[in-house]
């Protein structure tokens, strides 16, 4: 009952961010790269740090809203090869707000076609460029959320009801977190304009949407269950950008992208190490883990990628985990998957 005693104020059920952990990983990797790679990774670190600042601005607004809500920050959802990284899910008694945070520099214009155009000023010269629509990105998040909720229902009628009324209970909103950004949406369509706001407008926006909603508010207990249902769907995944720096490394990686063969020489009959470069797909560990995935999928009558897809398989080999804690750092491996397949996978990994 402790949570319900605090329900008059916002409660973060998940406040941590994987981006902060990722920054530490990139900082540790930086000294192992050549100068060109260090320049690239430094820019990536700055972009991640910039994004974190924007998300903290939103967290500040939500914490000071004095509203009844549960909040999930940095939620990763996955269904086969489809995934979504959602900045914030904010659950009120009527609506779940799906928030995409954009800490954009420059001024943003949304034209009548719904295109996002950014204008930047560098030493007196203005530059205009189109950017990927965050509304489109957030709509894809909503579609995955809907699919997961429908698929988790047990009977056809319940699936139909959840699918039909999903849009009434879930609303997309893009929040521009940089206070210096100027938003020009005067030519945008009404349905687009209403979904893009500044961070200092967020609390007012949520309150207005809540008051205008004709939905019946759920109980405190049901509200918590609603938020926890997505917390349970959350996958523990770290975004791994390390593959892109492979070409800049100045040391031999332990990731099994090369193998060593010990060959005795005729002259001195001593062992000489020869490094034979192989694509990761041709290594023995890749083949064994792929065979395990196939056999397991046939046993359970599911698609192989439900266990882990090829990208996750490569991440598994790159990190070479030796226990469950290290396995959690691999893309796509949450508690449920580790409990189900972890022992088998670690047994295979221990051979290499």
PADREN-373105 format. One record per residue (C-alpha): residue in one letter; residue number from 1; x, y, z; chain. Coordinates in steps of 0.001 Angstrom, whole numbers, plus 524288, in hexadecimal, padded with zeros to 5 digits. Example, Ala and Ser with C-alpha at 12.3 -4.5 7.8 and 13.67 -1.06 7.14 Angstrom:
REM residues 2
[atom 'a'; 1; [8300C; 7EE6C; 81E78]; 'A'],
[atom 's'; 2; [83566; 7FBDC; 81BE4]; 'A'],
REM end
This chain:
REM residues 352
[atom 'x'; 1; [80000; 80000; 80000]; 'A'],
[atom 'x'; 2; [80BDC; 808FC; 80104]; 'A'],
[atom 'x'; 3; [80AFF; 80CFE; 7F2C9]; 'A'],
[atom 'x'; 4; [7FCA3; 8106B; 7F3C6]; 'A'],
[atom 'x'; 5; [7FF75; 81983; 7FF31]; 'A'],
[atom 'x'; 6; [807D8; 821AF; 7F5EF]; 'A'],
[atom 'x'; 7; [7FEE1; 8212B; 7EA37]; 'A'],
[atom 'x'; 8; [7FBA4; 82FBA; 7EAB9]; 'A'],
[atom 'x'; 9; [80960; 83292; 7E5E5]; 'A'],
[atom 'x'; 10; [810BA; 82D6E; 7D9E3]; 'A'],
[atom 'x'; 11; [817CB; 8208E; 7DC16]; 'A'],
[atom 'x'; 12; [822F9; 81B9F; 7D39E]; 'A'],
[atom 'x'; 13; [82238; 80CE0; 7D267]; 'A'],
[atom 'x'; 14; [82E42; 80D7C; 7C9A1]; 'A'],
[atom 'x'; 15; [83704; 8196F; 7C9EF]; 'A'],
[atom 'x'; 16; [84429; 8144A; 7C55E]; 'A'],
[atom 'x'; 17; [84944; 815E5; 7B78A]; 'A'],
[atom 'x'; 18; [85187; 80C79; 7AFA6]; 'A'],
[atom 'x'; 19; [857AC; 8181D; 7A8C3]; 'A'],
[atom 'x'; 20; [85F91; 81B9D; 7B4E3]; 'A'],
[atom 'x'; 21; [86527; 80DD7; 7B56D]; 'A'],
[atom 'x'; 22; [867FA; 80E7F; 7A6E0]; 'A'],
[atom 'x'; 23; [86FAF; 81B0D; 7A8A5]; 'A'],
[atom 'x'; 24; [87865; 8145C; 7B2A2]; 'A'],
[atom 'x'; 25; [87AB1; 80930; 7A912]; 'A'],
[atom 'x'; 26; [87E77; 812A4; 79E45]; 'A'],
[atom 'x'; 27; [88793; 81A2F; 7A74B]; 'A'],
[atom 'x'; 28; [88E5B; 80D70; 7AAE5]; 'A'],
[atom 'x'; 29; [88F98; 809E6; 79C7C]; 'A'],
[atom 'x'; 30; [89502; 81711; 79822]; 'A'],
[atom 'x'; 31; [8A355; 814E5; 79C46]; 'A'],
[atom 'x'; 32; [8A3A3; 80849; 79459]; 'A'],
[atom 'x'; 33; [8A0E8; 80F5D; 7877A]; 'A'],
[atom 'x'; 34; [8A9AA; 81689; 77E02]; 'A'],
[atom 'x'; 35; [8A89C; 82584; 77D24]; 'A'],
[atom 'x'; 36; [89E16; 8252A; 7729F]; 'A'],
[atom 'x'; 37; [895E1; 81BB2; 77A91]; 'A'],
[atom 'x'; 38; [897AC; 823D7; 786E0]; 'A'],
[atom 'x'; 39; [89255; 82FDE; 77FF1]; 'A'],
[atom 'x'; 40; [8866A; 8283C; 77B50]; 'A'],
[atom 'x'; 41; [8839C; 82213; 7888B]; 'A'],
[atom 'x'; 42; [88518; 82F3E; 78F51]; 'A'],
[atom 'x'; 43; [87A61; 834E7; 786A3]; 'A'],
[atom 'x'; 44; [871A2; 82939; 78997]; 'A'],
[atom 'x'; 45; [873C8; 82B07; 7982E]; 'A'],
[atom 'x'; 46; [86FF4; 8395E; 79704]; 'A'],
[atom 'x'; 47; [86374; 835CF; 78FBD]; 'A'],
[atom 'x'; 48; [85FBB; 82BF0; 79A39]; 'A'],
[atom 'x'; 49; [86297; 835B5; 7A507]; 'A'],
[atom 'x'; 50; [85A76; 83FDF; 79DE4]; 'A'],
[atom 'x'; 51; [84F0B; 83667; 79D29]; 'A'],
[atom 'x'; 52; [8501E; 83364; 7ABB3]; 'A'],
[atom 'x'; 53; [84F48; 841E1; 7AEDF]; 'A'],
[atom 'x'; 54; [84292; 842D4; 7A722]; 'A'],
[atom 'x'; 55; [83CAB; 8370E; 7ADFC]; 'A'],
[atom 'x'; 56; [84057; 83CB3; 7BB42]; 'A'],
[atom 'x'; 57; [83919; 8493D; 7B7A7]; 'A'],
[atom 'x'; 58; [82CE3; 84125; 7B53C]; 'A'],
[atom 'x'; 59; [82ED6; 83976; 7C1DC]; 'A'],
[atom 'x'; 60; [82F71; 84652; 7C945]; 'A'],
[atom 'x'; 61; [8227C; 84ADC; 7C37D]; 'A'],
[atom 'x'; 62; [81BD2; 83DDD; 7C692]; 'A'],
[atom 'x'; 63; [820F7; 83D55; 7D481]; 'A'],
[atom 'x'; 64; [81BAB; 84AE3; 7D725]; 'A'],
[atom 'x'; 65; [80E57; 8488D; 7D0FB]; 'A'],
[atom 'x'; 66; [80803; 84455; 7DDF8]; 'A'],
[atom 'x'; 67; [7FF5C; 83B2B; 7D624]; 'A'],
[atom 'x'; 68; [7FAF0; 82D35; 7D82E]; 'A'],
[atom 'x'; 69; [8037F; 8259F; 7CEC3]; 'A'],
[atom 'x'; 70; [80D28; 81A8F; 7CD50]; 'A'],
[atom 'x'; 71; [818F6; 81CBB; 7C49E]; 'A'],
[atom 'x'; 72; [8220F; 8138C; 7BD58]; 'A'],
[atom 'x'; 73; [82E80; 81955; 7B7B5]; 'A'],
[atom 'x'; 74; [83684; 81387; 7AC8F]; 'A'],
[atom 'x'; 75; [82E17; 807BA; 7A95E]; 'A'],
[atom 'x'; 76; [832F9; 7FDB6; 79F97]; 'A'],
[atom 'x'; 77; [82892; 7F503; 7996D]; 'A'],
[atom 'x'; 78; [82B05; 7E9FC; 78FF7]; 'A'],
[atom 'x'; 79; [82325; 7E0AB; 7878F]; 'A'],
[atom 'x'; 80; [82B98; 7D80E; 77F07]; 'A'],
[atom 'x'; 81; [83401; 7E0FB; 776AB]; 'A'],
[atom 'x'; 82; [82B63; 7ECCF; 77987]; 'A'],
[atom 'x'; 83; [82F65; 7F56D; 784E6]; 'A'],
[atom 'x'; 84; [82CB0; 802D0; 78ABF]; 'A'],
[atom 'x'; 85; [83452; 80B5E; 7942A]; 'A'],
[atom 'x'; 86; [82A3D; 8142D; 79AB7]; 'A'],
[atom 'x'; 87; [82EC9; 82002; 7A262]; 'A'],
[atom 'x'; 88; [8233C; 820F0; 7ABBE]; 'A'],
[atom 'x'; 89; [81672; 819F4; 7AE6F]; 'A'],
[atom 'x'; 90; [80DDE; 82234; 7B752]; 'A'],
[atom 'x'; 91; [801F2; 81B47; 7BCC5]; 'A'],
[atom 'x'; 92; [7F69A; 8236F; 7C1C2]; 'A'],
[atom 'x'; 93; [7E969; 81DE6; 7C5B5]; 'A'],
[atom 'x'; 94; [7E3E5; 82056; 7B816]; 'A'],
[atom 'x'; 95; [7EF2E; 8210C; 7AE6D]; 'A'],
[atom 'x'; 96; [7FCCC; 81BAC; 7AC74]; 'A'],
[atom 'x'; 97; [80554; 8262C; 7A643]; 'A'],
[atom 'x'; 98; [8100A; 820C1; 79D73]; 'A'],
[atom 'x'; 99; [81A8D; 82B41; 79D8D]; 'A'],
[atom 'x'; 100; [82583; 82CD2; 793BD]; 'A'],
[atom 'x'; 101; [82FB7; 83653; 798DD]; 'A'],
[atom 'x'; 102; [83764; 83E91; 78F1E]; 'A'],
[atom 'x'; 103; [8421B; 84764; 7945A]; 'A'],
[atom 'x'; 104; [84444; 84D9C; 7870A]; 'A'],
[atom 'x'; 105; [84D09; 85924; 7844B]; 'A'],
[atom 'x'; 106; [848B7; 8635F; 77A82]; 'A'],
[atom 'x'; 107; [83AF0; 867D7; 7773E]; 'A'],
[atom 'x'; 108; [8308D; 85E25; 7730A]; 'A'],
[atom 'x'; 109; [8261B; 8608F; 768D4]; 'A'],
[atom 'x'; 110; [81AFF; 85739; 765BC]; 'A'],
[atom 'x'; 111; [8150C; 859FC; 75873]; 'A'],
[atom 'x'; 112; [8078A; 856D9; 7531F]; 'A'],
[atom 'x'; 113; [80C2C; 84988; 74E4B]; 'A'],
[atom 'x'; 114; [810AB; 845C6; 75BE8]; 'A'],
[atom 'x'; 115; [81F23; 846AA; 75883]; 'A'],
[atom 'x'; 116; [828A7; 84A97; 76340]; 'A'],
[atom 'x'; 117; [8329B; 854B7; 75EC0]; 'A'],
[atom 'x'; 118; [83DCD; 85960; 76743]; 'A'],
[atom 'x'; 119; [8449C; 86676; 7658E]; 'A'],
[atom 'x'; 120; [851ED; 8688F; 76BB5]; 'A'],
[atom 'x'; 121; [85A5A; 874B5; 76C0D]; 'A'],
[atom 'x'; 122; [86916; 87330; 76B1A]; 'A'],
[atom 'x'; 123; [870FD; 87FB4; 76AD4]; 'A'],
[atom 'x'; 124; [865FE; 8874A; 7649F]; 'A'],
[atom 'x'; 125; [862E1; 87D19; 75A3A]; 'A'],
[atom 'x'; 126; [855C2; 87642; 75B35]; 'A'],
[atom 'x'; 127; [8544A; 86828; 75739]; 'A'],
[atom 'x'; 128; [8476F; 860F4; 75531]; 'A'],
[atom 'x'; 129; [8463C; 8523C; 7556A]; 'A'],
[atom 'x'; 130; [83B61; 8484B; 7566C]; 'A'],
[atom 'x'; 131; [83BA0; 83F0C; 76210]; 'A'],
[atom 'x'; 132; [834CC; 8322C; 76463]; 'A'],
[atom 'x'; 133; [8273E; 8346E; 769F0]; 'A'],
[atom 'x'; 134; [826C9; 8311F; 77879]; 'A'],
[atom 'x'; 135; [8180F; 82F88; 776E1]; 'A'],
[atom 'x'; 136; [81A3D; 82459; 76D4C]; 'A'],
[atom 'x'; 137; [8241E; 81E6C; 776A3]; 'A'],
[atom 'x'; 138; [81AA9; 81F49; 78208]; 'A'],
[atom 'x'; 139; [80F7E; 819B6; 779FA]; 'A'],
[atom 'x'; 140; [817A7; 80D8B; 777B5]; 'A'],
[atom 'x'; 141; [8199E; 80C95; 78656]; 'A'],
[atom 'x'; 142; [80ADF; 80CF5; 78825]; 'A'],
[atom 'x'; 143; [808C2; 80264; 77DF7]; 'A'],
[atom 'x'; 144; [81235; 7F949; 784EB]; 'A'],
[atom 'x'; 145; [80BDF; 7FC20; 79211]; 'A'],
[atom 'x'; 146; [7FE97; 7F8FC; 78C50]; 'A'],
[atom 'x'; 147; [80364; 7EC3E; 78679]; 'A'],
[atom 'x'; 148; [8097F; 7E7E1; 79344]; 'A'],
[atom 'x'; 149; [7FD2C; 7EB14; 79B08]; 'A'],
[atom 'x'; 150; [7F44F; 7E411; 79158]; 'A'],
[atom 'x'; 151; [7FD30; 7D826; 79073]; 'A'],
[atom 'x'; 152; [7FD7E; 7D6EB; 79F50]; 'A'],
[atom 'x'; 153; [7EEC1; 7D531; 7A01C]; 'A'],
[atom 'x'; 154; [7E986; 7C75C; 7A0D4]; 'A'],
[atom 'x'; 155; [7DCEF; 7C7A1; 79901]; 'A'],
[atom 'x'; 156; [7D859; 7CD68; 78C3D]; 'A'],
[atom 'x'; 157; [7CE2C; 7D674; 79245]; 'A'],
[atom 'x'; 158; [7D7EA; 7DC9B; 79B9C]; 'A'],
[atom 'x'; 159; [7E1C2; 7DE2E; 790A3]; 'A'],
[atom 'x'; 160; [7D768; 7E51A; 78878]; 'A'],
[atom 'x'; 161; [7D380; 7EE72; 79373]; 'A'],
[atom 'x'; 162; [7E197; 7F200; 796B9]; 'A'],
[atom 'x'; 163; [7E4B1; 7F471; 78861]; 'A'],
[atom 'x'; 164; [7D873; 7FC69; 785B8]; 'A'],
[atom 'x'; 165; [7D9C9; 805B5; 7913B]; 'A'],
[atom 'x'; 166; [7E88D; 8069A; 791DC]; 'A'],
[atom 'x'; 167; [7E931; 81439; 78BC7]; 'A'],
[atom 'x'; 168; [7DFB7; 81974; 7960A]; 'A'],
[atom 'x'; 169; [7E8E7; 815C8; 7A117]; 'A'],
[atom 'x'; 170; [7F64C; 81898; 79B2F]; 'A'],
[atom 'x'; 171; [7FA98; 825E7; 7961C]; 'A'],
[atom 'x'; 172; [8071A; 82985; 78EFF]; 'A'],
[atom 'x'; 173; [80E20; 8361F; 79245]; 'A'],
[atom 'x'; 174; [81B59; 83B57; 78DDB]; 'A'],
[atom 'x'; 175; [821E5; 84449; 797C0]; 'A'],
[atom 'x'; 176; [82C80; 84DDF; 7939C]; 'A'],
[atom 'x'; 177; [8351B; 84E38; 79FAB]; 'A'],
[atom 'x'; 178; [83ECA; 858C2; 79BA2]; 'A'],
[atom 'x'; 179; [839B2; 865A2; 7A15D]; 'A'],
[atom 'x'; 180; [840E9; 86D47; 796CA]; 'A'],
[atom 'x'; 181; [839ED; 8666A; 78B9F]; 'A'],
[atom 'x'; 182; [82FCE; 86EB2; 7848C]; 'A'],
[atom 'x'; 183; [82446; 866E2; 77F3C]; 'A'],
[atom 'x'; 184; [81CF9; 86C04; 7735C]; 'A'],
[atom 'x'; 185; [81107; 86399; 770CA]; 'A'],
[atom 'x'; 186; [80781; 86DD7; 76BB3]; 'A'],
[atom 'x'; 187; [8061D; 866F5; 75E8F]; 'A'],
[atom 'x'; 188; [8054A; 85941; 76438]; 'A'],
[atom 'x'; 189; [7F87E; 851CF; 76465]; 'A'],
[atom 'x'; 190; [7F107; 8523B; 77126]; 'A'],
[atom 'x'; 191; [7F2F4; 843C6; 77425]; 'A'],
[atom 'x'; 192; [801AA; 84580; 77260]; 'A'],
[atom 'x'; 193; [802A3; 85253; 779AC]; 'A'],
[atom 'x'; 194; [7FBC8; 84C98; 7858D]; 'A'],
[atom 'x'; 195; [805E8; 841CF; 786DC]; 'A'],
[atom 'x'; 196; [81242; 84A3D; 78752]; 'A'],
[atom 'x'; 197; [814B2; 852A7; 7934D]; 'A'],
[atom 'x'; 198; [81FA7; 858B0; 79B39]; 'A'],
[atom 'x'; 199; [8240F; 852E2; 7A82A]; 'A'],
[atom 'x'; 200; [81E85; 85E29; 7B016]; 'A'],
[atom 'x'; 201; [8111B; 85B6B; 7AA16]; 'A'],
[atom 'x'; 202; [81105; 84CEB; 7AD6E]; 'A'],
[atom 'x'; 203; [809D8; 84D17; 7BA6E]; 'A'],
[atom 'x'; 204; [7FF66; 8565D; 7B55D]; 'A'],
[atom 'x'; 205; [7FDF0; 84DCC; 7A941]; 'A'],
[atom 'x'; 206; [7FBFF; 84179; 7B168]; 'A'],
[atom 'x'; 207; [7F206; 84827; 7BA37]; 'A'],
[atom 'x'; 208; [7EA53; 84D7B; 7AEA2]; 'A'],
[atom 'x'; 209; [7EA1F; 8405D; 7A79B]; 'A'],
[atom 'x'; 210; [7E5E7; 839AE; 7B41D]; 'A'],
[atom 'x'; 211; [7DAB9; 84325; 7B677]; 'A'],
[atom 'x'; 212; [7D60D; 84239; 7A85D]; 'A'],
[atom 'x'; 213; [7D637; 8335B; 7A854]; 'A'],
[atom 'x'; 214; [7C8F8; 82CBC; 7A92F]; 'A'],
[atom 'x'; 215; [7CF0E; 82030; 7AE4E]; 'A'],
[atom 'x'; 216; [7CB7F; 81B81; 7BBF3]; 'A'],
[atom 'x'; 217; [7D6FD; 81CBC; 7C53B]; 'A'],
[atom 'x'; 218; [7DC32; 81000; 7CAC1]; 'A'],
[atom 'x'; 219; [7DE8B; 80D38; 7D92C]; 'A'],
[atom 'x'; 220; [7EBAE; 80F18; 7DFDB]; 'A'],
[atom 'x'; 221; [7EDC9; 8007C; 7DFD5]; 'A'],
[atom 'x'; 222; [7EA58; 7FF04; 7D172]; 'A'],
[atom 'x'; 223; [7F330; 80A76; 7CDF0]; 'A'],
[atom 'x'; 224; [7FEB5; 803B8; 7D45B]; 'A'],
[atom 'x'; 225; [7FB86; 7F6DE; 7CD7D]; 'A'],
[atom 'x'; 226; [7FAEA; 7FE18; 7C07B]; 'A'],
[atom 'x'; 227; [8085B; 80417; 7C23E]; 'A'],
[atom 'x'; 228; [80E29; 7F76A; 7C75B]; 'A'],
[atom 'x'; 229; [80912; 7EFFB; 7BB88]; 'A'],
[atom 'x'; 230; [81292; 7F7B8; 7B30E]; 'A'],
[atom 'x'; 231; [81D4C; 7F6D7; 7BD31]; 'A'],
[atom 'x'; 232; [81C38; 7E813; 7BBBA]; 'A'],
[atom 'x'; 233; [81CFC; 7E942; 7ACDD]; 'A'],
[atom 'x'; 234; [82949; 7F184; 7AE22]; 'A'],
[atom 'x'; 235; [83593; 7EAB3; 7A954]; 'A'],
[atom 'x'; 236; [8428C; 7ED4C; 7AFC3]; 'A'],
[atom 'x'; 237; [84ABB; 7F19B; 7A468]; 'A'],
[atom 'x'; 238; [85689; 7FA3D; 7A309]; 'A'],
[atom 'x'; 239; [857D5; 80167; 79648]; 'A'],
[atom 'x'; 240; [864C0; 7FCCA; 79101]; 'A'],
[atom 'x'; 241; [86BAE; 805F2; 787BD]; 'A'],
[atom 'x'; 242; [878D6; 7FF38; 788E8]; 'A'],
[atom 'x'; 243; [87846; 7F7F8; 77BE5]; 'A'],
[atom 'x'; 244; [879D0; 8049B; 77448]; 'A'],
[atom 'x'; 245; [88727; 806ED; 77A9E]; 'A'],
[atom 'x'; 246; [88CC3; 7F9A3; 776E9]; 'A'],
[atom 'x'; 247; [894BF; 7FF41; 76BA5]; 'A'],
[atom 'x'; 248; [89B0C; 8095D; 77496]; 'A'],
[atom 'x'; 249; [89FD2; 80000; 77F24]; 'A'],
[atom 'x'; 250; [8AE5E; 7FF54; 78196]; 'A'],
[atom 'x'; 251; [8AE32; 7F2B3; 7896B]; 'A'],
[atom 'x'; 252; [8A9DE; 7E4B3; 7874E]; 'A'],
[atom 'x'; 253; [89BF0; 7E329; 78C11]; 'A'],
[atom 'x'; 254; [8980A; 7D71E; 793E1]; 'A'],
[atom 'x'; 255; [88B89; 7D69C; 78BE2]; 'A'],
[atom 'x'; 256; [88C2E; 7CA84; 7839C]; 'A'],
[atom 'x'; 257; [88DBE; 7D128; 77682]; 'A'],
[atom 'x'; 258; [89AD1; 7CAB5; 774A2]; 'A'],
[atom 'x'; 259; [89FF2; 7BD80; 778C5]; 'A'],
[atom 'x'; 260; [8AD5B; 7B8C2; 77C4E]; 'A'],
[atom 'x'; 261; [8B38A; 7AC73; 776E3]; 'A'],
[atom 'x'; 262; [8BF89; 7A6A7; 77D30]; 'A'],
[atom 'x'; 263; [8C828; 7A087; 772A1]; 'A'],
[atom 'x'; 264; [8D56C; 79A30; 775B9]; 'A'],
[atom 'x'; 265; [8E047; 79ECC; 76CB8]; 'A'],
[atom 'x'; 266; [8E9E0; 79585; 76633]; 'A'],
[atom 'x'; 267; [8F5D8; 79D98; 769D2]; 'A'],
[atom 'x'; 268; [8F4E4; 79E4E; 7789D]; 'A'],
[atom 'x'; 269; [8E8E4; 795E4; 77B32]; 'A'],
[atom 'x'; 270; [8E388; 7A0AA; 783D2]; 'A'],
[atom 'x'; 271; [8D5AF; 7A578; 78332]; 'A'],
[atom 'x'; 272; [8D39F; 7B171; 77AD5]; 'A'],
[atom 'x'; 273; [8C71C; 7B94D; 77C20]; 'A'],
[atom 'x'; 274; [8C0B7; 7BCF7; 76F5F]; 'A'],
[atom 'x'; 275; [8B523; 7C63D; 76FBB]; 'A'],
[atom 'x'; 276; [8AB1A; 7C249; 7659D]; 'A'],
[atom 'x'; 277; [8A0AB; 7CCAF; 763AF]; 'A'],
[atom 'x'; 278; [8930F; 7C712; 7625F]; 'A'],
[atom 'x'; 279; [885B8; 7CD87; 76194]; 'A'],
[atom 'x'; 280; [87E68; 7CB0D; 76E3C]; 'A'],
[atom 'x'; 281; [87475; 7C2DA; 7669C]; 'A'],
[atom 'x'; 282; [87F23; 7B90A; 76362]; 'A'],
[atom 'x'; 283; [88407; 7B6E6; 7713F]; 'A'],
[atom 'x'; 284; [880F0; 7AA5C; 7786C]; 'A'],
[atom 'x'; 285; [87A3F; 7B154; 783A9]; 'A'],
[atom 'x'; 286; [87100; 7B84A; 77A53]; 'A'],
[atom 'x'; 287; [86D7D; 7AB81; 773B3]; 'A'],
[atom 'x'; 288; [86B38; 7A48D; 780AB]; 'A'],
[atom 'x'; 289; [862C0; 7AF55; 7865E]; 'A'],
[atom 'x'; 290; [85B02; 7AFFC; 779B6]; 'A'],
[atom 'x'; 291; [858E9; 7A13A; 779DD]; 'A'],
[atom 'x'; 292; [85464; 7A1E1; 78805]; 'A'],
[atom 'x'; 293; [84ABE; 7ACB0; 78460]; 'A'],
[atom 'x'; 294; [84535; 7A4AC; 77933]; 'A'],
[atom 'x'; 295; [843AA; 79840; 78135]; 'A'],
[atom 'x'; 296; [83D5D; 79F95; 78C74]; 'A'],
[atom 'x'; 297; [833DD; 7A6A5; 78373]; 'A'],
[atom 'x'; 298; [82F97; 799A2; 77DAA]; 'A'],
[atom 'x'; 299; [82D70; 79408; 78B49]; 'A'],
[atom 'x'; 300; [824E6; 79F98; 78F1D]; 'A'],
[atom 'x'; 301; [81E8F; 7A159; 781B3]; 'A'],
[atom 'x'; 302; [8227A; 7AFA8; 780C4]; 'A'],
[atom 'x'; 303; [82A69; 7B7EA; 77764]; 'A'],
[atom 'x'; 304; [83931; 7B74E; 779FF]; 'A'],
[atom 'x'; 305; [83A30; 7C623; 77B61]; 'A'],
[atom 'x'; 306; [83100; 7C595; 78723]; 'A'],
[atom 'x'; 307; [83C69; 7BF8C; 78E8B]; 'A'],
[atom 'x'; 308; [8465E; 7C925; 78914]; 'A'],
[atom 'x'; 309; [84801; 7CF4E; 77BAC]; 'A'],
[atom 'x'; 310; [854D7; 7D003; 77429]; 'A'],
[atom 'x'; 311; [85810; 7DD8B; 77948]; 'A'],
[atom 'x'; 312; [85639; 7D8DF; 78744]; 'A'],
[atom 'x'; 313; [85E2B; 7CCAF; 7843F]; 'A'],
[atom 'x'; 314; [86997; 7D509; 77FB9]; 'A'],
[atom 'x'; 315; [86854; 7DD88; 78BCE]; 'A'],
[atom 'x'; 316; [8689B; 7D120; 79401]; 'A'],
[atom 'x'; 317; [8756B; 7CD0A; 78DB7]; 'A'],
[atom 'x'; 318; [87B14; 7DAB8; 78E9F]; 'A'],
[atom 'x'; 319; [878C9; 7DB74; 79D52]; 'A'],
[atom 'x'; 320; [87BFB; 7CD22; 7A068]; 'A'],
[atom 'x'; 321; [8743F; 7CCBA; 7AD48]; 'A'],
[atom 'x'; 322; [87865; 7C2F7; 7B7B3]; 'A'],
[atom 'x'; 323; [86CF4; 7C436; 7C130]; 'A'],
[atom 'x'; 324; [85ED6; 7C8ED; 7C1D8]; 'A'],
[atom 'x'; 325; [862A6; 7D6B6; 7C5FB]; 'A'],
[atom 'x'; 326; [86B54; 7D84D; 7B9FE]; 'A'],
[atom 'x'; 327; [860D3; 7D1FA; 7B186]; 'A'],
[atom 'x'; 328; [85756; 7DCD5; 7B56A]; 'A'],
[atom 'x'; 329; [8603A; 7E695; 7AE8D]; 'A'],
[atom 'x'; 330; [85DED; 7DFC2; 7A186]; 'A'],
[atom 'x'; 331; [853DC; 7E5B9; 7985B]; 'A'],
[atom 'x'; 332; [84677; 7DF77; 799D6]; 'A'],
[atom 'x'; 333; [84989; 7D748; 7A5DF]; 'A'],
[atom 'x'; 334; [84032; 7DA3F; 7B101]; 'A'],
[atom 'x'; 335; [83D51; 7D271; 7BD3C]; 'A'],
[atom 'x'; 336; [83354; 7C959; 7B6EC]; 'A'],
[atom 'x'; 337; [83C16; 7C5CB; 7AB82]; 'A'],
[atom 'x'; 338; [847C3; 7C3B5; 7B468]; 'A'],
[atom 'x'; 339; [83FE9; 7BACF; 7BD6E]; 'A'],
[atom 'x'; 340; [83B7F; 7B2E3; 7B1BC]; 'A'],
[atom 'x'; 341; [847BF; 7B1E4; 7A96E]; 'A'],
[atom 'x'; 342; [852CF; 7B78F; 7B196]; 'A'],
[atom 'x'; 343; [858CE; 7AAF7; 7B6C0]; 'A'],
[atom 'x'; 344; [85940; 7A4C6; 7A93E]; 'A'],
[atom 'x'; 345; [85F45; 7B0CE; 7A311]; 'A'],
[atom 'x'; 346; [86982; 7B2A1; 7ADB3]; 'A'],
[atom 'x'; 347; [86D47; 7A453; 7AC71]; 'A'],
[atom 'x'; 348; [86FEC; 7A669; 79E07]; 'A'],
[atom 'x'; 349; [87760; 7B305; 7A099]; 'A'],
[atom 'x'; 350; [88020; 7AC4B; 7AAA2]; 'A'],
[atom 'x'; 351; [8862B; 7A3E7; 79FF0]; 'A'],
[atom 'x'; 352; [88C44; 7AFBF; 79955]; 'A'],
REM end
